[in-house]
Amino acid sequence: MLNVALPKGRLGEKVYAMFEKAGYECPSIKENNRKLIFENEEKQVRYFWVKPSDVSIYVERGAADIGVAGKDILLEYSPDIYELLDLDMGKCRMAVAGKKDFYDDNTRTLKVATKFVNIAKNHYASKCRDIDIIKLNGSIEIAPILGLSDVIVDIVETGTTLKENDLEVIETIVPISARLIANKSSFKFKTKEIENVVESMKAQVKSND
Amino acid sequence: MDNKVLKNEEKAVFTLRSLYKKYGYLPFKMSKFEEYDLYVRNKDFLVSERVITFNDTNGRLLALKPDVTLSIIKNTVDEAGCKQKVYYNENVYRVSGSTHEFKEIMQTGIECIGDIALYDIYEVLSLGAMSLNEISSDFAIDVSHMGVLKSILDEASDNEVFKKEITSLISEKNSHEATALCEKYQIEEKYKNKILSLVTAYGNMADVIKKLDPVCENEQSKKALCELRALCALLEKTEFKDKIKLDFSVVNDMNYYNGIVFKGFLNGISEGVLSGGQYDTLMQRMGRKSGAVGFAIYLDLLEYLQSTKSEYDVDVLLIYSEKTDTLSLVNSINSYIEKGICVSAQKSIPAKLRYKKIVYLDKEGC
């Protein structure tokens, strides 16, 4: 039985469609109900919907053999897993943004508001810039407007939210997309199943190009 | 002895000890504390950098052991031609990766230090396989060779930052980002392909070695591959040949490990339970002339292995009262125990105790 952790939401549904094409369908998943676990005994597969930021935890701890997680989560938590494939979907970028007139003159500690503490720390540490991290859990965009921070480090998809709040991207830290990840131990005991999924997904990603 | 009494990890301690003894490994008992200095000098060798330190009565800075290997190396004699084989069973104190808090980890393992030859590497690796097999027959061991990896990275680039990043991607089997990184550092196509073939190399030892033949062109990597081939030929003859795979995602620090490295997994445990390799470079850094190979098994992880859970805590709950004659209580308990029935004598029924049968010794008293 292959246990698959899918991120709740639109991305998860798209990913499930790829699994379906790969021959691991589970019709009950499409029923409109509040169930979180779906199983197809015949295909020996079990899916479960989890919060997107939790997928890597399920996989690292072995509750799921494989799963799909955003690169942002993998960079932030650095779980001990295999990252087997870039699914080339859910694309966006991790970026530094600030008010349009913001200029960093490097004379004082930079105040950075973010949900992604480790990514922000690593980014500025690589530039030897002294920063003051302000961890927020949402509505990051208002931090520079209220003077809570100088800049923010956040995911930027289209840039609309930034624009509407009079912010702009200062620099891109890293491009983000969804990745197929696997538990290291499961990979040894379910090698064939996991390799099959990877191969089929790889072909699908290629044909979408 | 009643096997049900022992937990997985306790059972493992006993069976592994007798296994290592059979192959001539001697017990090694060490102190709980070690001078902090030993760890500062070899900080990168430790799984986590953080160590619990304290001052002893004369002001020296000591540490609760975060690692066993360094202490063993320190205490072995360094003479040409001499070989020491030891096993240990110790607790170490490290920061756990998932909780970021200090944890006591029960570890057992062997070290073979001295004039290391192919046989010693084979012996340690096969003892690793036998150890896991004692715990559960559903195990897997992945073997890699740091020499192959190092020489292929060395010929591709001399940029240390690149080598560090690519090594971490190889350990994730991350071929898409490895490709991107090679392009970023403008690694020649030929070398890029060699690196990528390492990322995807996984499977039966003999098959992977065949695939790597054209990849290993320089002197150093050819030598390393030769070592792998010789080891593979020996392992082919063992009962574990299908459980030992070649996998270059097993990466240990190149500043310490130089030859074969390996990692063992048990089905049902989400992380590796065994980790080992040949660490001649560490020996040299500690001023030793000889080589060494060994492994450690993290016994506390065995807790996650499913063991049969008993339905009851005791077979008989024996209720007695103030009026019960103590001698008759003793006699009745002994009669149960002689029959192999476990019994708990209580004055009243405990809230959380699960029992199969309840017996009132003194009817009137209750």
Boltz contact constraints between the chains, C-beta under 6 A:
constraints:
  - contact:
      token1: [A, 61]
      token2: [B, 270]
      max_distance: 6.0
  - contact:
      token1: [A, 62]
      token2: [B, 270]
      max_distance: 6.0
  - contact:
      token1: [A, 82]
      token2: [B, 172]
      max_distance: 6.0
  - contact:
      token1: [A, 82]
      token2: [B, 173]
      max_distance: 6.0
  - contact:
      token1: [A, 83]
      token2: [B, 172]
      max_distance: 6.0
  - contact:
      token1: [A, 83]
      token2: [B, 174]
      max_distance: 6.0
  - contact:
      token1: [A, 84]
      token2: [B, 173]
      max_distance: 6.0
  - contact:
      token1: [A, 86]
      token2: [B, 176]
      max_distance: 6.0
  - contact:
      token1: [A, 183]
      token2: [B, 270]
      max_distance: 6.0
  - contact:
      token1: [A, 185]
      token2: [B, 265]
      max_distance: 6.0
  - contact:
      token1: [A, 185]
      token2: [B, 270]
      max_distance: 6.0
  - contact:
      token1: [A, 188]
      token2: [B, 140]
      max_distance: 6.0
  - contact:
      token1: [A, 188]
      token2: [B, 265]
      max_distance: 6.0
  - contact:
      token1: [A, 189]
      token2: [B, 267]
      max_distance: 6.0
